[in-house]
Amino acid sequence: MKKYSLDPDGISAFHDMIGALGDEGLVRHAQAASTDFLSWAAGNFELDVSLLEELRALPGRFLLQAGWWAGACLVGRMPLHFLFSCLVRRAF
């Protein structure tokens, strides 16, 4: 699976790929993100080791919420830019 860079260009490229999926594909991504946000993010985006370690140190409830946000964005075909900017502001 291709991994996208975690910057505006990479997230836009991810959105292009997601936009080409049908509803079934969006639901699969949304379910994966809402079930295990870290695995979904690491499987789709290039996360450096230090960021991954910081994300792993976050409380489980925060990661659960991030997964739900990602799932809602995906199913609703909304941009993930907002999700990632919220994660960075709230977590760090």
Biopython code that builds the backbone (N, CA, C, O; Angstrom):
import numpy as np
from Bio.PDB.StructureBuilder import StructureBuilder

atoms = [
    (1, "MET", "N", (0.846, -1.163, 0.000)),
    (1, "MET", "CA", (0.000, 0.000, 0.000)),
    (1, "MET", "C", (0.900, 1.237, 0.000)),
    (1, "MET", "O", (1.895, 1.291, 0.723)),
    (2, "LYS", "N", (0.548, 2.212, -0.803)),
    (2, "LYS", "CA", (1.303, 3.453, -0.864)),
    (2, "LYS", "C", (1.079, 4.249, 0.420)),
    (2, "LYS", "O", (-0.034, 4.317, 0.942)),
    (3, "LYS", "N", (2.164, 4.850, 0.917)),
    (3, "LYS", "CA", (2.058, 5.733, 2.068)),
    (3, "LYS", "C", (2.240, 7.167, 1.586)),
    (3, "LYS", "O", (3.059, 7.448, 0.712)),
    (4, "TYR", "N", (1.471, 8.049, 2.166)),
    (4, "TYR", "CA", (1.480, 9.460, 1.789)),
    (4, "TYR", "C", (2.217, 10.266, 2.851)),
    (4, "TYR", "O", (2.196, 9.928, 4.035)),
    (5, "SER", "N", (2.868, 11.336, 2.406)),
    (5, "SER", "CA", (3.575, 12.187, 3.359)),
    (5, "SER", "C", (2.548, 12.943, 4.206)),
    (5, "SER", "O", (1.449, 13.262, 3.751)),
    (6, "LEU", "N", (2.936, 13.213, 5.431)),
    (6, "LEU", "CA", (2.030, 13.889, 6.366)),
    (6, "LEU", "C", (2.283, 15.396, 6.287)),
    (6, "LEU", "O", (2.753, 16.026, 7.234)),
    (7, "ASP", "N", (1.953, 15.938, 5.126)),
    (7, "ASP", "CA", (2.041, 17.373, 4.876)),
    (7, "ASP", "C", (0.884, 17.714, 3.941)),
    (7, "ASP", "O", (0.200, 16.808, 3.465)),
    (8, "PRO", "N", (0.648, 18.986, 3.669)),
    (8, "PRO", "CA", (-0.512, 19.336, 2.835)),
    (8, "PRO", "C", (-0.546, 18.623, 1.479)),
    (8, "PRO", "O", (-1.614, 18.216, 1.021)),
    (9, "ASP", "N", (0.613, 18.470, 0.837)),
    (9, "ASP", "CA", (0.634, 17.792, -0.465)),
    (9, "ASP", "C", (0.288, 16.315, -0.332)),
    (9, "ASP", "O", (-0.470, 15.772, -1.135)),
    (10, "GLY", "N", (0.846, 15.670, 0.686)),
    (10, "GLY", "CA", (0.574, 14.253, 0.892)),
    (10, "GLY", "C", (-0.873, 13.992, 1.272)),
    (10, "GLY", "O", (-1.486, 13.032, 0.805)),
    (11, "ILE", "N", (-1.410, 14.848, 2.116)),
    (11, "ILE", "CA", (-2.813, 14.682, 2.511)),
    (11, "ILE", "C", (-3.726, 14.932, 1.320)),
    (11, "ILE", "O", (-4.744, 14.256, 1.169)),
    (12, "SER", "N", (-3.375, 15.891, 0.474)),
    (12, "SER", "CA", (-4.170, 16.138, -0.741)),
    (12, "SER", "C", (-4.113, 14.937, -1.673)),
    (12, "SER", "O", (-5.129, 14.552, -2.253)),
    (13, "ALA", "N", (-2.926, 14.340, -1.822)),
    (13, "ALA", "CA", (-2.793, 13.140, -2.663)),
    (13, "ALA", "C", (-3.610, 11.995, -2.074)),
    (13, "ALA", "O", (-4.230, 11.232, -2.815)),
    (14, "PHE", "N", (-3.617, 11.869, -0.746)),
    (14, "PHE", "CA", (-4.438, 10.845, -0.098)),
    (14, "PHE", "C", (-5.915, 11.094, -0.407)),
    (14, "PHE", "O", (-6.661, 10.160, -0.703)),
    (15, "HIS", "N", (-6.329, 12.361, -0.336)),
    (15, "HIS", "CA", (-7.720, 12.695, -0.645)),
    (15, "HIS", "C", (-8.074, 12.354, -2.086)),
    (15, "HIS", "O", (-9.190, 11.914, -2.362)),
    (16, "ASP", "N", (-7.142, 12.552, -3.000)),
    (16, "ASP", "CA", (-7.385, 12.183, -4.399)),
    (16, "ASP", "C", (-7.634, 10.681, -4.507)),
    (16, "ASP", "O", (-8.544, 10.246, -5.213)),
    (17, "MET", "N", (-6.814, 9.885, -3.796)),
    (17, "MET", "CA", (-6.985, 8.433, -3.826)),
    (17, "MET", "C", (-8.320, 8.041, -3.192)),
    (17, "MET", "O", (-9.054, 7.216, -3.737)),
    (18, "ILE", "N", (-8.628, 8.634, -2.045)),
    (18, "ILE", "CA", (-9.881, 8.327, -1.347)),
    (18, "ILE", "C", (-11.076, 8.746, -2.201)),
    (18, "ILE", "O", (-12.088, 8.047, -2.251)),
    (19, "GLY", "N", (-10.951, 9.889, -2.868)),
    (19, "GLY", "CA", (-12.043, 10.394, -3.697)),
    (19, "GLY", "C", (-12.401, 9.465, -4.837)),
    (19, "GLY", "O", (-13.531, 9.470, -5.324)),
    (20, "ALA", "N", (-11.433, 8.666, -5.261)),
    (20, "ALA", "CA", (-11.683, 7.726, -6.350)),
    (20, "ALA", "C", (-12.368, 6.446, -5.869)),
    (20, "ALA", "O", (-12.846, 5.651, -6.679)),
    (21, "LEU", "N", (-12.414, 6.251, -4.560)),
    (21, "LEU", "CA", (-13.059, 5.049, -4.014)),
    (21, "LEU", "C", (-14.570, 5.221, -3.990)),
    (21, "LEU", "O", (-15.079, 6.338, -3.896)),
    (22, "GLY", "N", (-15.260, 4.134, -4.073)),
    (22, "GLY", "CA", (-16.704, 4.157, -3.879)),
    (22, "GLY", "C", (-17.014, 4.168, -2.397)),
    (22, "GLY", "O", (-16.110, 4.150, -1.561)),
    (23, "ASP", "N", (-18.281, 4.198, -2.082)),
    (23, "ASP", "CA", (-18.707, 4.237, -0.675)),
    (23, "ASP", "C", (-18.180, 3.047, 0.120)),
    (23, "ASP", "O", (-17.821, 3.190, 1.289)),
    (24, "GLU", "N", (-18.133, 1.882, -0.503)),
    (24, "GLU", "CA", (-17.662, 0.687, 0.194)),
    (24, "GLU", "C", (-16.199, 0.848, 0.634)),
    (24, "GLU", "O", (-15.834, 0.476, 1.750)),
    (25, "GLY", "N", (-15.381, 1.399, -0.243)),
    (25, "GLY", "CA", (-13.982, 1.638, 0.096)),
    (25, "GLY", "C", (-13.830, 2.670, 1.197)),
    (25, "GLY", "O", (-12.987, 2.530, 2.082)),
    (26, "LEU", "N", (-14.656, 3.711, 1.135)),
    (26, "LEU", "CA", (-14.618, 4.733, 2.188)),
    (26, "LEU", "C", (-15.005, 4.137, 3.535)),
    (26, "LEU", "O", (-14.393, 4.449, 4.557)),
    (27, "VAL", "N", (-16.006, 3.293, 3.536)),
    (27, "VAL", "CA", (-16.448, 2.667, 4.789)),
    (27, "VAL", "C", (-15.345, 1.769, 5.341)),
    (27, "VAL", "O", (-15.130, 1.740, 6.553)),
    (28, "ARG", "N", (-14.641, 1.036, 4.474)),
    (28, "ARG", "CA", (-13.531, 0.193, 4.952)),
    (28, "ARG", "C", (-12.450, 1.039, 5.624)),
    (28, "ARG", "O", (-11.959, 0.694, 6.699)),
    (29, "HIS", "N", (-12.087, 2.149, 4.980)),
    (29, "HIS", "CA", (-11.084, 3.042, 5.573)),
    (29, "HIS", "C", (-11.606, 3.628, 6.888)),
    (29, "HIS", "O", (-10.868, 3.692, 7.871)),
    (30, "ALA", "N", (-12.852, 4.050, 6.913)),
    (30, "ALA", "CA", (-13.431, 4.639, 8.115)),
    (30, "ALA", "C", (-13.461, 3.629, 9.264)),
    (30, "ALA", "O", (-13.152, 3.974, 10.405)),
    (31, "GLN", "N", (-13.827, 2.397, 8.967)),
    (31, "GLN", "CA", (-13.854, 1.367, 10.007)),
    (31, "GLN", "C", (-12.454, 1.089, 10.537)),
    (31, "GLN", "O", (-12.261, 0.927, 11.742)),
    (32, "ALA", "N", (-11.483, 1.035, 9.640)),
    (32, "ALA", "CA", (-10.100, 0.789, 10.070)),
    (32, "ALA", "C", (-9.599, 1.937, 10.939)),
    (32, "ALA", "O", (-8.975, 1.702, 11.974)),
    (33, "ALA", "N", (-9.866, 3.172, 10.532)),
    (33, "ALA", "CA", (-9.415, 4.340, 11.303)),
    (33, "ALA", "C", (-10.090, 4.392, 12.663)),
    (33, "ALA", "O", (-9.440, 4.694, 13.664)),
    (34, "SER", "N", (-11.378, 4.103, 12.714)),
    (34, "SER", "CA", (-12.098, 4.206, 13.983)),
    (34, "SER", "C", (-11.789, 3.046, 14.919)),
    (34, "SER", "O", (-11.941, 3.177, 16.133)),
    (35, "THR", "N", (-11.361, 1.925, 14.379)),
    (35, "THR", "CA", (-11.029, 0.762, 15.202)),
    (35, "THR", "C", (-9.629, 0.861, 15.793)),
    (35, "THR", "O", (-9.416, 0.556, 16.966)),
    (36, "ASP", "N", (-8.668, 1.295, 14.962)),
    (36, "ASP", "CA", (-7.271, 1.386, 15.407)),
    (36, "ASP", "C", (-6.614, 2.540, 14.655)),
    (36, "ASP", "O", (-5.986, 2.344, 13.614)),
    (37, "PHE", "N", (-6.768, 3.741, 15.197)),
    (37, "PHE", "CA", (-6.298, 4.931, 14.510)),
    (37, "PHE", "C", (-4.803, 4.877, 14.207)),
    (37, "PHE", "O", (-4.384, 5.218, 13.100)),
    (38, "LEU", "N", (-3.999, 4.454, 15.174)),
    (38, "LEU", "CA", (-2.557, 4.431, 14.959)),
    (38, "LEU", "C", (-2.161, 3.508, 13.816)),
    (38, "LEU", "O", (-1.348, 3.883, 12.970)),
    (39, "SER", "N", (-2.715, 2.328, 13.781)),
    (39, "SER", "CA", (-2.391, 1.395, 12.691)),
    (39, "SER", "C", (-2.853, 1.933, 11.350)),
    (39, "SER", "O", (-2.139, 1.824, 10.354)),
    (40, "TRP", "N", (-4.043, 2.513, 11.322)),
    (40, "TRP", "CA", (-4.551, 3.083, 10.073)),
    (40, "TRP", "C", (-3.662, 4.234, 9.605)),
    (40, "TRP", "O", (-3.300, 4.300, 8.430)),
    (41, "ALA", "N", (-3.308, 5.145, 10.522)),
    (41, "ALA", "CA", (-2.472, 6.291, 10.152)),
    (41, "ALA", "C", (-1.088, 5.826, 9.699)),
    (41, "ALA", "O", (-0.570, 6.315, 8.695)),
    (42, "ALA", "N", (-0.487, 4.888, 10.429)),
    (42, "ALA", "CA", (0.840, 4.392, 10.071)),
    (42, "ALA", "C", (0.815, 3.607, 8.767)),
    (42, "ALA", "O", (1.822, 3.553, 8.061)),
    (43, "GLY", "N", (-0.307, 3.006, 8.441)),
    (43, "GLY", "CA", (-0.429, 2.258, 7.197)),
    (43, "GLY", "C", (-0.678, 3.132, 5.984)),
    (43, "GLY", "O", (-0.467, 2.695, 4.853)),
    (44, "ASN", "N", (-1.122, 4.358, 6.202)),
    (44, "ASN", "CA", (-1.459, 5.240, 5.084)),
    (44, "ASN", "C", (-0.553, 6.463, 4.955)),
    (44, "ASN", "O", (-0.488, 7.075, 3.889)),
    (45, "PHE", "N", (0.147, 6.821, 6.036)),
    (45, "PHE", "CA", (0.977, 8.021, 6.029)),
    (45, "PHE", "C", (2.380, 7.697, 6.525)),
    (45, "PHE", "O", (2.575, 6.805, 7.352)),
    (46, "GLU", "N", (3.351, 8.439, 6.004)),
    (46, "GLU", "CA", (4.729, 8.293, 6.438)),
    (46, "GLU", "C", (4.883, 9.027, 7.767)),
    (46, "GLU", "O", (4.909, 10.257, 7.812)),
    (47, "LEU", "N", (4.982, 8.267, 8.832)),
    (47, "LEU", "CA", (5.135, 8.841, 10.170)),
    (47, "LEU", "C", (6.546, 8.542, 10.645)),
    (47, "LEU", "O", (6.965, 7.384, 10.662)),
    (48, "ASP", "N", (7.282, 9.575, 11.028)),
    (48, "ASP", "CA", (8.628, 9.297, 11.528)),
    (48, "ASP", "C", (8.520, 8.668, 12.918)),
    (48, "ASP", "O", (7.481, 8.739, 13.575)),
    (49, "VAL", "N", (9.606, 8.062, 13.337)),
    (49, "VAL", "CA", (9.612, 7.299, 14.585)),
    (49, "VAL", "C", (9.248, 8.174, 15.779)),
    (49, "VAL", "O", (8.491, 7.745, 16.649)),
    (50, "SER", "N", (9.776, 9.392, 15.831)),
    (50, "SER", "CA", (9.486, 10.248, 16.993)),
    (50, "SER", "C", (8.003, 10.610, 17.057)),
    (50, "SER", "O", (7.432, 10.637, 18.148)),
    (51, "LEU", "N", (7.364, 10.890, 15.918)),
    (51, "LEU", "CA", (5.932, 11.195, 15.915)),
    (51, "LEU", "C", (5.133, 9.969, 16.335)),
    (51, "LEU", "O", (4.197, 10.076, 17.127)),
    (52, "LEU", "N", (5.498, 8.818, 15.813)),
    (52, "LEU", "CA", (4.787, 7.590, 16.180)),
    (52, "LEU", "C", (4.907, 7.321, 17.678)),
    (52, "LEU", "O", (3.934, 6.914, 18.313)),
    (53, "GLU", "N", (6.076, 7.543, 18.242)),
    (53, "GLU", "CA", (6.252, 7.355, 19.688)),
    (53, "GLU", "C", (5.401, 8.342, 20.486)),
    (53, "GLU", "O", (4.810, 7.979, 21.502)),
    (54, "GLU", "N", (5.343, 9.584, 20.023)),
    (54, "GLU", "CA", (4.522, 10.575, 20.723)),
    (54, "GLU", "C", (3.043, 10.221, 20.624)),
    (54, "GLU", "O", (2.298, 10.383, 21.590)),
    (55, "LEU", "N", (2.619, 9.743, 19.467)),
    (55, "LEU", "CA", (1.217, 9.335, 19.319)),
    (55, "LEU", "C", (0.896, 8.146, 20.214)),
    (55, "LEU", "O", (-0.174, 8.093, 20.820)),
    (56, "ARG", "N", (1.808, 7.203, 20.297)),
    (56, "ARG", "CA", (1.592, 6.031, 21.157)),
    (56, "ARG", "C", (1.491, 6.411, 22.634)),
    (56, "ARG", "O", (0.858, 5.705, 23.419)),
    (57, "ALA", "N", (2.113, 7.521, 23.006)),
    (57, "ALA", "CA", (2.090, 7.953, 24.406)),
    (57, "ALA", "C", (0.798, 8.678, 24.780)),
    (57, "ALA", "O", (0.556, 8.943, 25.958)),
    (58, "LEU", "N", (-0.021, 8.996, 23.798)),
    (58, "LEU", "CA", (-1.275, 9.704, 24.080)),
    (58, "LEU", "C", (-2.264, 8.779, 24.783)),
    (58, "LEU", "O", (-2.209, 7.563, 24.601)),
    (59, "PRO", "N", (-3.159, 9.337, 25.576)),
    (59, "PRO", "CA", (-4.177, 8.504, 26.237)),
    (59, "PRO", "C", (-5.047, 7.775, 25.209)),
    (59, "PRO", "O", (-5.345, 8.303, 24.138)),
    (60, "GLY", "N", (-5.437, 6.581, 25.552)),
    (60, "GLY", "CA", (-6.270, 5.781, 24.666)),
    (60, "GLY", "C", (-7.548, 6.479, 24.256)),
    (60, "GLY", "O", (-7.989, 6.343, 23.115)),
    (61, "ARG", "N", (-8.150, 7.222, 25.163)),
    (61, "ARG", "CA", (-9.397, 7.916, 24.836)),
    (61, "ARG", "C", (-9.171, 8.969, 23.753)),
    (61, "ARG", "O", (-10.052, 9.225, 22.932)),
    (62, "PHE", "N", (-7.976, 9.582, 23.759)),
    (62, "PHE", "CA", (-7.667, 10.578, 22.734)),
    (62, "PHE", "C", (-7.532, 9.912, 21.365)),
    (62, "PHE", "O", (-8.038, 10.426, 20.368)),
    (63, "LEU", "N", (-6.851, 8.769, 21.322)),
    (63, "LEU", "CA", (-6.692, 8.051, 20.051)),
    (63, "LEU", "C", (-8.030, 7.505, 19.556)),
    (63, "LEU", "O", (-8.279, 7.453, 18.351)),
    (64, "LEU", "N", (-8.878, 7.104, 20.481)),
    (64, "LEU", "CA", (-10.211, 6.653, 20.106)),
    (64, "LEU", "C", (-10.981, 7.786, 19.440)),
    (64, "LEU", "O", (-11.621, 7.593, 18.406)),
    (65, "GLN", "N", (-10.911, 8.964, 20.041)),
    (65, "GLN", "CA", (-11.578, 10.136, 19.472)),
    (65, "GLN", "C", (-10.995, 10.485, 18.102)),
    (65, "GLN", "O", (-11.743, 10.820, 17.183)),
    (66, "ALA", "N", (-9.681, 10.413, 17.955)),
    (66, "ALA", "CA", (-9.045, 10.695, 16.668)),
    (66, "ALA", "C", (-9.533, 9.716, 15.604)),
    (66, "ALA", "O", (-9.765, 10.104, 14.459)),
    (67, "GLY", "N", (-9.686, 8.459, 15.980)),
    (67, "GLY", "CA", (-10.189, 7.456, 15.035)),
    (67, "GLY", "C", (-11.613, 7.752, 14.605)),
    (67, "GLY", "O", (-11.964, 7.593, 13.436)),
    (68, "TRP", "N", (-12.430, 8.182, 15.552)),
    (68, "TRP", "CA", (-13.815, 8.524, 15.200)),
    (68, "TRP", "C", (-13.855, 9.741, 14.289)),
    (68, "TRP", "O", (-14.637, 9.784, 13.339)),
    (69, "TRP", "N", (-13.004, 10.742, 14.577)),
    (69, "TRP", "CA", (-12.943, 11.931, 13.716)),
    (69, "TRP", "C", (-12.528, 11.542, 12.304)),
    (69, "TRP", "O", (-13.128, 11.979, 11.322)),
    (70, "ALA", "N", (-11.481, 10.706, 12.219)),
    (70, "ALA", "CA", (-11.003, 10.281, 10.901)),
    (70, "ALA", "C", (-12.095, 9.521, 10.157)),
    (70, "ALA", "O", (-12.316, 9.755, 8.969)),
    (71, "GLY", "N", (-12.776, 8.614, 10.849)),
    (71, "GLY", "CA", (-13.856, 7.862, 10.217)),
    (71, "GLY", "C", (-14.958, 8.768, 9.712)),
    (71, "GLY", "O", (-15.465, 8.578, 8.607)),
    (72, "ALA", "N", (-15.332, 9.755, 10.514)),
    (72, "ALA", "CA", (-16.379, 10.696, 10.098)),
    (72, "ALA", "C", (-15.924, 11.511, 8.892)),
    (72, "ALA", "O", (-16.699, 11.731, 7.960)),
    (73, "CYS", "N", (-14.673, 11.957, 8.908)),
    (73, "CYS", "CA", (-14.151, 12.712, 7.765)),
    (73, "CYS", "C", (-14.159, 11.858, 6.503)),
    (73, "CYS", "O", (-14.552, 12.326, 5.434)),
    (74, "LEU", "N", (-13.730, 10.618, 6.626)),
    (74, "LEU", "CA", (-13.649, 9.745, 5.449)),
    (74, "LEU", "C", (-15.023, 9.454, 4.865)),
    (74, "LEU", "O", (-15.239, 9.621, 3.665)),
    (75, "VAL", "N", (-15.938, 9.026, 5.698)),
    (75, "VAL", "CA", (-17.278, 8.683, 5.208)),
    (75, "VAL", "C", (-17.990, 9.915, 4.651)),
    (75, "VAL", "O", (-18.737, 9.826, 3.677)),
    (76, "GLY", "N", (-17.752, 11.051, 5.273)),
    (76, "GLY", "CA", (-18.387, 12.288, 4.822)),
    (76, "GLY", "C", (-17.643, 12.982, 3.698)),
    (76, "GLY", "O", (-18.042, 14.054, 3.241)),
    (77, "ARG", "N", (-16.548, 12.356, 3.251)),
    (77, "ARG", "CA", (-15.702, 12.940, 2.190)),
    (77, "ARG", "C", (-15.264, 14.359, 2.564)),
    (77, "ARG", "O", (-15.229, 15.261, 1.727)),
    (78, "MET", "N", (-14.933, 14.525, 3.843)),
    (78, "MET", "CA", (-14.454, 15.816, 4.333)),
    (78, "MET", "C", (-12.932, 15.763, 4.408)),
    (78, "MET", "O", (-12.360, 14.680, 4.534)),
    (79, "PRO", "N", (-12.273, 16.909, 4.333)),
    (79, "PRO", "CA", (-10.802, 16.908, 4.357)),
    (79, "PRO", "C", (-10.231, 16.499, 5.705)),
    (79, "PRO", "O", (-10.758, 16.858, 6.757)),
    (80, "LEU", "N", (-9.144, 15.743, 5.651)),
    (80, "LEU", "CA", (-8.458, 15.320, 6.870)),
    (80, "LEU", "C", (-7.513, 16.399, 7.388)),
    (80, "LEU", "O", (-6.996, 16.260, 8.496)),
    (81, "HIS", "N", (-7.269, 17.457, 6.639)),
    (81, "HIS", "CA", (-6.384, 18.528, 7.100)),
    (81, "HIS", "C", (-6.810, 18.994, 8.490)),
    (81, "HIS", "O", (-5.970, 19.199, 9.367)),
    (82, "PHE", "N", (-8.103, 19.157, 8.684)),
    (82, "PHE", "CA", (-8.631, 19.624, 9.963)),
    (82, "PHE", "C", (-8.305, 18.641, 11.075)),
    (82, "PHE", "O", (-7.888, 19.048, 12.159)),
    (83, "LEU", "N", (-8.488, 17.359, 10.820)),
    (83, "LEU", "CA", (-8.208, 16.336, 11.827)),
    (83, "LEU", "C", (-6.756, 16.403, 12.263)),
    (83, "LEU", "O", (-6.469, 16.431, 13.460)),
    (84, "PHE", "N", (-5.838, 16.429, 11.311)),
    (84, "PHE", "CA", (-4.429, 16.411, 11.667)),
    (84, "PHE", "C", (-4.005, 17.698, 12.354)),
    (84, "PHE", "O", (-3.154, 17.665, 13.242)),
    (85, "SER", "N", (-4.571, 18.819, 11.968)),
    (85, "SER", "CA", (-4.221, 20.062, 12.654)),
    (85, "SER", "C", (-4.758, 20.043, 14.081)),
    (85, "SER", "O", (-4.096, 20.548, 14.988)),
    (86, "CYS", "N", (-5.939, 19.476, 14.303)),
    (86, "CYS", "CA", (-6.466, 19.338, 15.667)),
    (86, "CYS", "C", (-5.605, 18.406, 16.504)),
    (86, "CYS", "O", (-5.347, 18.683, 17.676)),
    (87, "LEU", "N", (-5.160, 17.309, 15.913)),
    (87, "LEU", "CA", (-4.318, 16.365, 16.636)),
    (87, "LEU", "C", (-3.039, 17.045, 17.100)),
    (87, "LEU", "O", (-2.627, 16.895, 18.250)),
    (88, "VAL", "N", (-2.421, 17.785, 16.210)),
    (88, "VAL", "CA", (-1.166, 18.426, 16.550)),
    (88, "VAL", "C", (-1.383, 19.465, 17.648)),
    (88, "VAL", "O", (-0.586, 19.547, 18.582)),
    (89, "ARG", "N", (-2.441, 20.251, 17.548)),
    (89, "ARG", "CA", (-2.683, 21.292, 18.547)),
    (89, "ARG", "C", (-3.046, 20.700, 19.908)),
    (89, "ARG", "O", (-2.591, 21.196, 20.939)),
    (90, "ARG", "N", (-3.851, 19.655, 19.919)),
    (90, "ARG", "CA", (-4.309, 19.114, 21.202)),
    (90, "ARG", "C", (-3.257, 18.229, 21.851)),
    (90, "ARG", "O", (-3.164, 18.167, 23.077)),
    (91, "ALA", "N", (-2.472, 17.553, 21.044)),
    (91, "ALA", "CA", (-1.557, 16.562, 21.584)),
    (91, "ALA", "C", (-0.201, 17.138, 21.982)),
    (91, "ALA", "O", (0.447, 16.639, 22.902)),
    (92, "PHE", "N", (0.213, 18.165, 21.300)),
    (92, "PHE", "CA", (1.595, 18.604, 21.505)),
    (92, "PHE", "C", (1.644, 20.004, 21.927)),
    (92, "PHE", "O", (2.728, 20.546, 22.147)),
]
sb = StructureBuilder()
sb.init_structure("model")
sb.init_model(0)
sb.init_chain("A")
sb.init_seg("    ")
for serial, (resi, resn, name, xyz) in enumerate(atoms, 1):
    if name == "N":
        sb.init_residue(resn, " ", resi, " ")
    sb.init_atom(name, np.array(xyz, "f"), 0.0, 1.0, " ", f" {name:<3s}", serial, name[0])
structure = sb.get_structure()
